[in-house]
Every structure is written in structure tokens, then in C-alpha cells.
Amino acid sequence: MFVDTAKVNLKAGKGGDGAVSFRHEIYIPKGGPDGGDGGKGGDIVFRADKDTNTLLDFKFSPILTAEDGKNGSGTRSAGRSGKDLIVEVPIGTVVRRDGKVIADLTHDQEEAIVAKGGDGGFGNAHFKSSTRQAPIIAEVGEPGEEFEAELELKLLADVGLVGLPNAGKSTFLSVISNAKPEIADYPFTTITPNLGMAHIDERDLLIADIPGLIEGASEGKGLGHAFLRHVDRTAVLLHLIDVYNDDAGEAYQTIRNELDKYSDLKDRPEVVALTKCEGLDPEIIKMQEASILAKNPNAQIFTISSQAHQGLTELLRELKTRVEASSFSGAQSPAEEEELVSSEVPTISLNPSETKNTWNIERTEDGVFIVRGEKIEKFARRTDLNNYASVNRLRDIMKKLGIKSELTSLGAEPESIISIAGKEFTLVEDY
């Protein structure tokens, strides 16, 4: 069963907690802190696989979870990192988060981290200093990223077949390749995209049969709306038109309008072929060609018969030439590239010049001050609210970043509730 869209809940692994521990050994009265760091949570990694051709599995496994990192322990023993979850998806899979593209896998074995595991918390050995000989501070592990991902499969092919229903696309594909699509003499026989490999002059061409389009397909009418996405990933378009149409030019223009509305395909190489031409009066064929040229004077038109195997070799050679000359790679468009969200973890810095304008404060109607910013939120996620020393450390970081003074200027009192990354505490411990 072919499935080209799916939604899946992703939950990357939580980082392990750092440990609070002190070395206690005979003859070593002041062993000092030796709590180890927690291990990093496992990532969720999508890997493109040429032998996977559908998103069907995600319909039955809508939740994917990576392993949590292990907690640190004494003797500076770091916790083990959680195992990454490797998920195989078809080549051509696009992954979105909140509508933004975060991964676009266009090559076999290409990988992308789509959900990052949380970092492990530091153990108290990390906080020892000349003025802090016995720190009781340890960080908790960060939660891993958790969200609903939208998956979309866009077929990658050299040639995409487009045309109105019953234009002869499935018959053409079955004759020039090893594909076996369903064929019948009525519209909408093809309800899922089909792929076939054609061989011409020592070159293989991967050809995709896109289900029949109709006027209004770009607005959701007919079957085309669900499958127009597959046209985006083809290097050359082969527009098949039934020679028995009342007006081949009108049929040609109908499909061109839908393609232009859905996506900017004006610059995509295109070849036009009139199908079912066996035994037809040459004058009728010329009339239909003239009708197409009236819509597009630059159209290159072939006349073929898939059933009679007429004109197929010449057409395939032209497609081969167009594909080899095309610079289209099948990867994301420039607009999609701009959408790609960086998966890099921000570097934590306390240099005021580097942190200026990296946070903001919002006061809710009930008087809670919400602080937002990547760096301060990362510190907050790793703060153990049950450890007063850890909370005081967070307050100290807020002071160094200028957040505390800004809160005060906004009217925050010592007992005011501060919320950062979902964690709530008061501005000052004792008041």
C-alpha cells in the first residue's frame, strides 16, 4: 500500500542527571566531590533507504522514542549515553515541524537528526573551585525534543508523466519499463503514483506516473491535489495528451494551468506527446499539433502509440537528452532550504556582549514573569528545583546576564514567580 503522508510523534531521549557525591576513602579525609555527569539522551535520526518506498509503517507506529541517558554516579563515573533511534524512510522524504522543513532526504543513506536528545546534567565534581570546595550542586538532564512531525514523500524521478485522466500514462509506463500499473479504459485508473525504469542507449531513466489531473486539481479537486507534490521532484516533465481529445490545445493548457498554480514549473524542461496515434489520419494529428502550438509555440511534440510501440525510441532519446542537460537535482528548492532549521545546540556563554538581546521577559495577567531565550532556558532545564544550591546558581546566572536587574525594573518583587522553560521559582530565596 502506497502512503505518501504521515504524522508521527517524536520523543528524543532525556539526558541523565548529574550526581552529587563525595569521595569517602580511608586515609583520605578530604576526598572532595566526585559526582559524575549524566549521559546524553539518544537522538532520533531519519535515514533515507532506497529499498523503502512508502510511509505506511508510520500509520501503525505513530510514536517514536529514543533511549534516555543514564545518570552519573560517584567516583566521577559518567552515565552512559542513550542509544540513537535510527528510522529508515523512503528517499524523497521531507520532514516538517510546525510547518517548517527540518529535513529533506534526497540520497540513499543520507541521515538527518530530526529530534535531538537532551544533554546530560553536570555532576558536582564539575563545580569544584578554589572557593567552593564541597559543592552540593548537580544538574538534571535536559528533556529531549518532543513534537509531532509531519512527513511527506515526494517521489524522486528523472521524468514525471502528467496529463488528464485516461491520457495513456499507465500504458506508456508499462510498455517502456518493468512497471505494472493498473490499466483500464476509464478515468482515474491510477490512484497512486507508479515508478518504472526505462533503458535507452545505455542509460536508465526513472519515470514516475502521476495520477490524472483535472482542472482545479491545485485547489483540491479530483485526485491531483494529493499527488501534485511528486511533480516537484522530477527533472523533466512528459506531458501526454490523448489525440482523440476534442481540442488537444485546451487539454494541454488545462494541465499547464494547474502545474503553474501549484508550483513554479515554468522553467522545468517539458516534452509533449500525443498518444494513441496508431492508424489515425495524419491530418487529424497535424490539427491537434497545431492546437497545442497555438498555446505554446515552443512546444516540442512527439506522436506515439504505446500499444503499437510507435515513436517510443525517439521519445525516450529526447527525454534522455533533456535529463542529462537538466541541472535539477531533486533536492529542496531555495525556499525550502531557507526553511531548514538548524539543529545545532547553542553555545552557552555568560559574556554580556554576547548575550545582549538574546532573552526577553513577559509579564502575565496573574503577575508571573516569563523569561524566554535559548541560553537561559538551557540553564533552567538543567536546574534541579529541589536543590536550593542549584536554584541559587540559576539566580546568579540571571544576575550576570542582566535578567535580574531587568526583572526588578519591570516591578518584580523578591517573592515574584519567575518562569523559565516551564520551571517556576521566586526571584530571591529569602525575603
FENURLIN-V583433 format. One record per backbone hydrogen bond with DSSP energy under -0.5 kcal/mol. NH is the residue of the N-H (numbers start at 0). CO is the residue of the C=O. E is the energy in kcal/mol with one decimal. If there is no record, write none. Layout:
nh->{NH:NH}
co->{CO:CO}
e->{E:E}
This chain:
nh->{2:5:7:8:9:9:10:11:12:14:15:17:18:20:22:24:24:27:30:30:32:33:34:35:37:38:40:41:43:44:44:45:46:47:48:51:54:57:58:59:59:60:63:65:66:68:69:71:72:75:76:76:77:78:81:84:85:86:86:88:90:90:91:92:92:93:94:95:96:97:99:101:102:104:105:108:109:111:113:113:114:117:120:123:124:125:126:127:128:138:139:141:143:144:146:148:148:149:150:150:151:152:153:153:154:156:156:157:158:159:160:161:161:164:166:171:172:173:174:175:176:178:185:188:190:193:195:197:197:199:199:202:204:206:206:207:208:209:209:212:216:218:219:220:223:224:225:226:226:227:229:230:231:231:232:233:234:235:236:237:238:238:239:239:240:242:244:250:251:252:253:254:255:256:257:258:259:260:261:262:264:267:268:270:271:272:273:274:274:276:279:283:284:285:286:287:288:289:290:291:292:293:294:294:295:298:300:301:303:303:304:308:309:314:315:316:317:318:319:320:321:322:323:324:325:325:336:337:338:338:339:339:340:348:351:353:354:355:357:359:361:363:363:366:368:369:369:370:370:371:376:377:378:379:380:381:381:382:384:386:387:389:390:391:392:393:394:395:396:397:398:399:400:401:402:403:405:406:407:408:409:410:411:415:417:418:419:420:422:424:426:427}
co->{0:150:148:61:7:146:63:144:41:141:38:138:35:18:31:22:27:24:22:27:132:20:20:72:120:69:117:66:114:42:84:111:86:109:88:48:2:54:55:55:56:56:8:10:82:13:79:16:76:33:72:73:75:36:39:42:83:44:84:46:48:51:104:89:104:151:102:149:99:147:96:94:94:92:103:47:106:45:43:111:43:12:15:18:34:122:123:124:131:121:381:118:11:115:9:7:146:95:5:148:93:3:91:151:152:154:232:205:205:235:207:159:237:212:163:167:168:169:170:171:172:172:183:185:188:208:206:195:204:197:202:199:197:195:204:158:193:160:207:162:213:215:216:215:220:220:222:222:223:223:226:227:227:228:229:230:156:157:268:159:236:270:161:237:272:274:241:246:247:248:249:250:251:252:253:254:255:256:257:258:262:264:234:236:299:238:301:240:272:303:276:280:280:281:282:283:284:285:286:287:288:289:290:291:291:295:298:271:273:301:309:304:304:310:311:312:313:314:315:316:317:318:319:320:321:322:332:333:334:335:335:336:100:346:349:350:350:351:354:371:369:361:367:363:416:361:367:368:418:359:372:373:374:375:376:377:378:379:382:383:385:386:386:387:388:389:390:391:392:393:394:395:396:398:397:397:401:402:403:404:405:407:406:412:424:368:422:370:419:417:415:413}
e->{-0.5:-2.0:-2.3:-4.0:-0.5:-3.1:-2.3:-2.9:-2.6:-3.2:-3.6:-3.1:-2.4:-0.7:-3.0:-0.5:-0.7:-2.0:-0.6:-0.6:-0.6:-2.7:-0.8:-2.4:-3.0:-3.1:-3.2:-3.1:-2.7:-0.6:-3.0:-2.6:-3.1:-2.8:-2.6:-1.7:-2.8:-1.2:-1.9:-0.7:-0.8:-1.3:-3.1:-2.4:-1.4:-3.5:-3.1:-3.1:-2.6:-4.1:-0.7:-1.5:-0.7:-2.8:-3.2:-3.0:-0.7:-3.2:-0.6:-2.6:-0.6:-0.6:-3.5:-1.2:-0.6:-3.4:-2.9:-2.5:-2.8:-0.5:-1.9:-3.0:-1.4:-2.5:-0.8:-2.9:-2.1:-1.9:-2.1:-0.8:-1.4:-2.7:-2.8:-2.6:-1.2:-1.7:-1.2:-0.9:-2.0:-2.8:-1.4:-2.7:-0.5:-2.6:-1.7:-3.3:-0.6:-2.4:-3.4:-0.6:-2.2:-2.9:-2.4:-0.6:-0.6:-0.6:-1.5:-1.8:-2.2:-2.5:-3.3:-0.5:-2.3:-0.7:-1.2:-2.2:-2.5:-2.4:-1.6:-2.2:-1.0:-0.5:-1.3:-0.6:-0.7:-1.5:-2.5:-0.6:-2.8:-0.5:-3.1:-0.9:-3.3:-3.3:-0.7:-2.9:-3.2:-1.5:-0.8:-1.7:-2.0:-1.4:-1.9:-2.2:-0.5:-0.7:-0.6:-0.5:-1.2:-1.9:-1.6:-1.6:-0.6:-0.8:-0.9:-1.5:-1.2:-2.0:-2.8:-2.8:-0.6:-3.1:-2.5:-0.8:-2.5:-1.7:-2.1:-2.0:-2.5:-2.4:-2.3:-1.5:-2.1:-2.6:-1.6:-2.4:-2.3:-1.9:-2.1:-2.3:-1.4:-1.2:-0.6:-2.6:-2.4:-2.6:-3.0:-2.6:-0.5:-2.0:-1.7:-0.8:-1.6:-2.5:-2.1:-2.2:-2.4:-2.5:-1.8:-1.7:-2.6:-1.6:-0.7:-0.9:-2.1:-2.0:-0.7:-2.4:-2.9:-0.5:-2.1:-0.7:-2.2:-1.6:-2.8:-2.2:-1.8:-2.3:-2.6:-2.2:-2.4:-2.8:-2.4:-1.5:-1.0:-0.6:-2.5:-1.8:-0.8:-0.5:-0.9:-0.8:-0.8:-0.5:-0.6:-1.7:-1.2:-1.0:-1.9:-2.4:-2.6:-0.5:-2.7:-1.7:-2.5:-3.6:-0.7:-0.6:-2.6:-2.9:-2.5:-1.8:-1.8:-2.3:-2.6:-1.0:-0.5:-1.8:-0.9:-1.8:-0.6:-0.5:-2.0:-2.4:-1.8:-1.8:-2.3:-2.3:-2.2:-2.3:-1.9:-2.1:-1.9:-1.0:-2.0:-1.3:-1.4:-2.5:-2.2:-2.2:-1.4:-1.7:-2.6:-1.9:-3.7:-2.9:-2.6:-0.5:-2.2:-2.0:-1.4:-2.1}
